C-alpha cells in the first residue's frame, strides 16, 4: 500500500509541475510570443546551444551573422525531439552587425505534426510579425533536418 501511495504522489507532483510549466508558455500567436520573449521571459537571458555560442556566421535567408538563444526546455532536451514548449530565438544580423530580423521556432504540441509541431515567426527588430505559422520557406529548409527535430544549428549527442 505504501508503494502505491508513493507512486501516486510522485505522479501527481509530475503532473502539477508539467501543468505549471505549460501554463507559463505563450499561445501560438505572434503577439503573445513577442510579449513572452521580450517581457515575461526575456530571451537575451536564455542560453546558447552548447555547440553554437554567441555570434556565428549565417546564411540566407537569415543573413550573414546570427545569435541563437534557447529557453531551458530546449537546453535541457538531450535528444530529438525537443520538449514541447522549447523556444529558439535567432537574432539575424547584417555584415555590419546591424540587427535586421528576429526569427523564432516554438514547439507547440499538436500544432504542426508534419513539421515537428514547430510554429515559426519572423519579426522586424521592433516586434512586428511578418511571416508566421507554417511558412513554406521555414518548413522546407528546416525539413532537411527532420531527424534532428528541424533544428539546424545544434547537433544532439
Secondary structure, 3 states (H helix, E strand, C coil): CHHHHHHHHHHHHHHHHHHHHHHCCCCCCHHHHHHHHHHHCCHHHCECECCECCCEECCCCCCCEEEEEECHHHHCCCCCCCCCCCEEEEEEECCCCCEEEEEEEEECCCCCHHHCCEEEEEECCCCCEEEEECCHHHHHHHHHHHHHCCCCCCCCC
